């Protein structure tokens, strides 16, 4: 149970970290690329 919980926590932290990076990067890239496109 402990091993499974540790694995679940590692997977959850990886997913939440990846989604957090995507959420923080996408608006920034969109904000930077939009003036260039216009």
PDB file of N, CA, C and O in Angstrom:
ATOM      1  N   UNK A   1       0.849  -1.203   0.000  1.00  0.00           N
ATOM      2  CA  UNK A   1       0.000   0.000   0.000  1.00  0.00           C
ATOM      3  C   UNK A   1       0.884   1.252   0.000  1.00  0.00           C
ATOM      4  O   UNK A   1       0.623   2.209  -0.729  1.00  0.00           O
ATOM      5  N   UNK A   2       1.916   1.230   0.817  1.00  0.00           N
ATOM      6  CA  UNK A   2       2.799   2.391   0.889  1.00  0.00           C
ATOM      7  C   UNK A   2       3.502   2.607  -0.444  1.00  0.00           C
ATOM      8  O   UNK A   2       3.618   3.737  -0.918  1.00  0.00           O
ATOM      9  N   UNK A   3       3.974   1.507  -1.049  1.00  0.00           N
ATOM     10  CA  UNK A   3       4.673   1.616  -2.327  1.00  0.00           C
ATOM     11  C   UNK A   3       3.729   2.161  -3.395  1.00  0.00           C
ATOM     12  O   UNK A   3       4.101   3.040  -4.171  1.00  0.00           O
ATOM     13  N   UNK A   4       2.509   1.635  -3.429  1.00  0.00           N
ATOM     14  CA  UNK A   4       1.527   2.123  -4.400  1.00  0.00           C
ATOM     15  C   UNK A   4       1.215   3.589  -4.157  1.00  0.00           C
ATOM     16  O   UNK A   4       1.058   4.359  -5.105  1.00  0.00           O
ATOM     17  N   UNK A   5       1.126   3.977  -2.897  1.00  0.00           N
ATOM     18  CA  UNK A   5       0.828   5.375  -2.592  1.00  0.00           C
ATOM     19  C   UNK A   5       1.967   6.276  -3.042  1.00  0.00           C
ATOM     20  O   UNK A   5       1.736   7.362  -3.572  1.00  0.00           O
ATOM     21  N   UNK A   6       3.197   5.821  -2.829  1.00  0.00           N
ATOM     22  CA  UNK A   6       4.344   6.618  -3.254  1.00  0.00           C
ATOM     23  C   UNK A   6       4.348   6.767  -4.770  1.00  0.00           C
ATOM     24  O   UNK A   6       4.617   7.851  -5.288  1.00  0.00           O
ATOM     25  N   UNK A   7       4.051   5.688  -5.479  1.00  0.00           N
ATOM     26  CA  UNK A   7       4.017   5.755  -6.942  1.00  0.00           C
ATOM     27  C   UNK A   7       2.909   6.702  -7.396  1.00  0.00           C
ATOM     28  O   UNK A   7       3.097   7.492  -8.321  1.00  0.00           O
ATOM     29  N   UNK A   8       1.757   6.616  -6.741  1.00  0.00           N
ATOM     30  CA  UNK A   8       0.639   7.500  -7.107  1.00  0.00           C
ATOM     31  C   UNK A   8       1.025   8.957  -6.858  1.00  0.00           C
ATOM     32  O   UNK A   8       0.699   9.839  -7.653  1.00  0.00           O
ATOM     33  N   UNK A   9       1.719   9.200  -5.754  1.00  0.00           N
ATOM     34  CA  UNK A   9       2.110  10.581  -5.448  1.00  0.00           C
ATOM     35  C   UNK A   9       3.111  11.087  -6.479  1.00  0.00           C
ATOM     36  O   UNK A   9       3.044  12.245  -6.892  1.00  0.00           O
ATOM     37  N   UNK A  10       4.041  10.224  -6.901  1.00  0.00           N
ATOM     38  CA  UNK A  10       5.035  10.641  -7.891  1.00  0.00           C
ATOM     39  C   UNK A  10       4.345  10.949  -9.214  1.00  0.00           C
ATOM     40  O   UNK A  10       4.635  11.966  -9.845  1.00  0.00           O
ATOM     41  N   UNK A  11       3.426  10.069  -9.639  1.00  0.00           N
ATOM     42  CA  UNK A  11       2.708  10.302 -10.895  1.00  0.00           C
ATOM     43  C   UNK A  11       1.871  11.570 -10.807  1.00  0.00           C
ATOM     44  O   UNK A  11       1.803  12.347 -11.759  1.00  0.00           O
ATOM     45  N   UNK A  12       1.230  11.775  -9.648  1.00  0.00           N
ATOM     46  CA  UNK A  12       0.374  12.955  -9.494  1.00  0.00           C
ATOM     47  C   UNK A  12       1.220  14.222  -9.530  1.00  0.00           C
ATOM     48  O   UNK A  12       0.827  15.213 -10.145  1.00  0.00           O
ATOM     49  N   UNK A  13       2.378  14.196  -8.873  1.00  0.00           N
ATOM     50  CA  UNK A  13       3.233  15.388  -8.850  1.00  0.00           C
ATOM     51  C   UNK A  13       3.771  15.669 -10.244  1.00  0.00           C
ATOM     52  O   UNK A  13       3.923  16.828 -10.628  1.00  0.00           O
ATOM     53  N   UNK A  14       4.064  14.607 -11.012  1.00  0.00           N
ATOM     54  CA  UNK A  14       4.545  14.811 -12.388  1.00  0.00           C
ATOM     55  C   UNK A  14       3.451  15.431 -13.239  1.00  0.00           C
ATOM     56  O   UNK A  14       3.704  16.368 -13.997  1.00  0.00           O
ATOM     57  N   UNK A  15       2.237  14.912 -13.116  1.00  0.00           N
ATOM     58  CA  UNK A  15       1.125  15.417 -13.936  1.00  0.00           C
ATOM     59  C   UNK A  15       0.787  16.849 -13.540  1.00  0.00           C
ATOM     60  O   UNK A  15       0.594  17.704 -14.405  1.00  0.00           O
ATOM     61  N   UNK A  16       0.714  17.115 -12.239  1.00  0.00           N
ATOM     62  CA  UNK A  16       0.350  18.461 -11.794  1.00  0.00           C
ATOM     63  C   UNK A  16       1.455  19.447 -12.172  1.00  0.00           C
ATOM     64  O   UNK A  16       1.181  20.604 -12.490  1.00  0.00           O
ATOM     65  N   UNK A  17       2.699  18.983 -12.134  1.00  0.00           N
ATOM     66  CA  UNK A  17       3.818  19.858 -12.494  1.00  0.00           C
ATOM     67  C   UNK A  17       3.776  20.168 -13.985  1.00  0.00           C
ATOM     68  O   UNK A  17       3.989  21.309 -14.396  1.00  0.00           O
ATOM     69  N   UNK A  18       3.499  19.144 -14.793  1.00  0.00           N
ATOM     70  CA  UNK A  18       3.435  19.336 -16.243  1.00  0.00           C
ATOM     71  C   UNK A  18       2.266  20.256 -16.599  1.00  0.00           C
ATOM     72  O   UNK A  18       2.407  21.143 -17.440  1.00  0.00           O
ATOM     73  N   UNK A  19       1.120  20.045 -15.963  1.00  0.00           N
ATOM     74  CA  UNK A  19      -0.046  20.877 -16.269  1.00  0.00           C
ATOM     75  C   UNK A  19       0.189  22.306 -15.787  1.00  0.00           C
ATOM     76  O   UNK A  19      -0.258  23.257 -16.428  1.00  0.00           O
ATOM     77  N   UNK A  20       0.882  22.460 -14.672  1.00  0.00           N
ATOM     78  CA  UNK A  20       1.170  23.802 -14.164  1.00  0.00           C
ATOM     79  C   UNK A  20       2.107  24.530 -15.125  1.00  0.00           C
ATOM     80  O   UNK A  20       1.934  25.721 -15.382  1.00  0.00           O
ATOM     81  N   UNK A  21       3.100  23.812 -15.657  1.00  0.00           N
ATOM     82  CA  UNK A  21       4.018  24.423 -16.608  1.00  0.00           C
ATOM     83  C   UNK A  21       3.274  24.805 -17.890  1.00  0.00           C
ATOM     84  O   UNK A  21       3.504  25.875 -18.455  1.00  0.00           O
ATOM     85  N   UNK A  22       2.379  23.918 -18.344  1.00  0.00           N
ATOM     86  CA  UNK A  22       1.625  24.187 -19.568  1.00  0.00           C
ATOM     87  C   UNK A  22       0.722  25.405 -19.355  1.00  0.00           C
ATOM     88  O   UNK A  22       0.616  26.261 -20.233  1.00  0.00           O
ATOM     89  N   UNK A  23       0.074  25.481 -18.192  1.00  0.00           N
ATOM     90  CA  UNK A  23      -0.834  26.598 -17.931  1.00  0.00           C
ATOM     91  C   UNK A  23      -0.064  27.916 -17.819  1.00  0.00           C
ATOM     92  O   UNK A  23      -0.571  28.968 -18.210  1.00  0.00           O
ATOM     93  N   UNK A  24       1.150  27.859 -17.291  1.00  0.00           N
ATOM     94  CA  UNK A  24       1.920  29.096 -17.125  1.00  0.00           C
ATOM     95  C   UNK A  24       2.609  29.488 -18.423  1.00  0.00           C
ATOM     96  O   UNK A  24       2.853  30.670 -18.663  1.00  0.00           O
ATOM     97  N   UNK A  25       2.927  28.490 -19.275  1.00  0.00           N
ATOM     98  CA  UNK A  25       3.653  28.785 -20.508  1.00  0.00           C
ATOM     99  C   UNK A  25       2.714  29.207 -21.631  1.00  0.00           C
ATOM    100  O   UNK A  25       3.033  30.130 -22.381  1.00  0.00           O
ATOM    101  N   UNK A  26       1.570  28.558 -21.762  1.00  0.00           N
ATOM    102  CA  UNK A  26       0.672  28.840 -22.883  1.00  0.00           C
ATOM    103  C   UNK A  26       0.237  30.309 -22.932  1.00  0.00           C
ATOM    104  O   UNK A  26       0.361  30.928 -23.988  1.00  0.00           O
ATOM    105  N   UNK A  27      -0.266  30.891 -21.844  1.00  0.00           N
ATOM    106  CA  UNK A  27      -0.662  32.303 -21.902  1.00  0.00           C
ATOM    107  C   UNK A  27       0.529  33.201 -22.259  1.00  0.00           C
ATOM    108  O   UNK A  27       0.378  34.177 -22.993  1.00  0.00           O
ATOM    109  N   UNK A  28       1.698  32.866 -21.740  1.00  0.00           N
ATOM    110  CA  UNK A  28       2.887  33.676 -22.003  1.00  0.00           C
ATOM    111  C   UNK A  28       3.245  33.607 -23.491  1.00  0.00           C
ATOM    112  O   UNK A  28       3.494  34.634 -24.123  1.00  0.00           O
ATOM    113  N   UNK A  29       3.267  32.386 -24.047  1.00  0.00           N
ATOM    114  CA  UNK A  29       3.597  32.232 -25.464  1.00  0.00           C
ATOM    115  C   UNK A  29       2.542  32.916 -26.321  1.00  0.00           C
ATOM    116  O   UNK A  29       2.874  33.562 -27.316  1.00  0.00           O
ATOM    117  N   UNK A  30       1.286  32.781 -25.947  1.00  0.00           N
ATOM    118  CA  UNK A  30       0.205  33.406 -26.720  1.00  0.00           C
ATOM    119  C   UNK A  30       0.365  34.937 -26.678  1.00  0.00           C
ATOM    120  O   UNK A  30       0.188  35.619 -27.687  1.00  0.00           O
ATOM    121  N   UNK A  31       0.696  35.448 -25.509  1.00  0.00           N
ATOM    122  CA  UNK A  31       0.849  36.896 -25.351  1.00  0.00           C
ATOM    123  C   UNK A  31       2.037  37.397 -26.180  1.00  0.00           C
ATOM    124  O   UNK A  31       1.991  38.494 -26.735  1.00  0.00           O
ATOM    125  N   UNK A  32       3.109  36.584 -26.261  1.00  0.00           N
ATOM    126  CA  UNK A  32       4.306  36.998 -26.999  1.00  0.00           C
ATOM    127  C   UNK A  32       4.088  36.857 -28.501  1.00  0.00           C
ATOM    128  O   UNK A  32       4.512  37.711 -29.280  1.00  0.00           O
ATOM    129  N   UNK A  33       3.421  35.769 -28.904  1.00  0.00           N
ATOM    130  CA  UNK A  33       3.275  35.500 -30.335  1.00  0.00           C
ATOM    131  C   UNK A  33       2.194  36.372 -30.978  1.00  0.00           C
ATOM    132  O   UNK A  33       2.284  36.665 -32.170  1.00  0.00           O
ATOM    133  N   UNK A  34       1.195  36.786 -30.237  1.00  0.00           N
ATOM    134  CA  UNK A  34       0.102  37.554 -30.836  1.00  0.00           C
ATOM    135  C   UNK A  34       0.581  38.894 -31.401  1.00  0.00           C
ATOM    136  O   UNK A  34       0.232  39.211 -32.538  1.00  0.00           O
ATOM    137  N   UNK A  35       1.358  39.692 -30.672  1.00  0.00           N
ATOM    138  CA  UNK A  35       1.841  40.957 -31.255  1.00  0.00           C
ATOM    139  C   UNK A  35       2.696  40.715 -32.497  1.00  0.00           C
ATOM    140  O   UNK A  35       2.649  41.505 -33.440  1.00  0.00           O
ATOM    141  N   UNK A  36       3.475  39.635 -32.510  1.00  0.00           N
ATOM    142  CA  UNK A  36       4.301  39.334 -33.677  1.00  0.00           C
ATOM    143  C   UNK A  36       3.408  39.022 -34.881  1.00  0.00           C
ATOM    144  O   UNK A  36       3.669  39.459 -36.002  1.00  0.00           O
ATOM    145  N   UNK A  37       2.327  38.235 -34.611  1.00  0.00           N
ATOM    146  CA  UNK A  37       1.433  37.886 -35.709  1.00  0.00           C
ATOM    147  C   UNK A  37       0.722  39.119 -36.237  1.00  0.00           C
ATOM    148  O   UNK A  37       0.514  39.242 -37.444  1.00  0.00           O
ATOM    149  N   UNK A  38       0.345  40.035 -35.352  1.00  0.00           N
ATOM    150  CA  UNK A  38      -0.336  41.249 -35.780  1.00  0.00           C
ATOM    151  C   UNK A  38       0.674  42.209 -36.392  1.00  0.00           C
ATOM    152  O   UNK A  38       0.305  43.302 -36.820  1.00  0.00           O
TER     153      UNK A  38
END
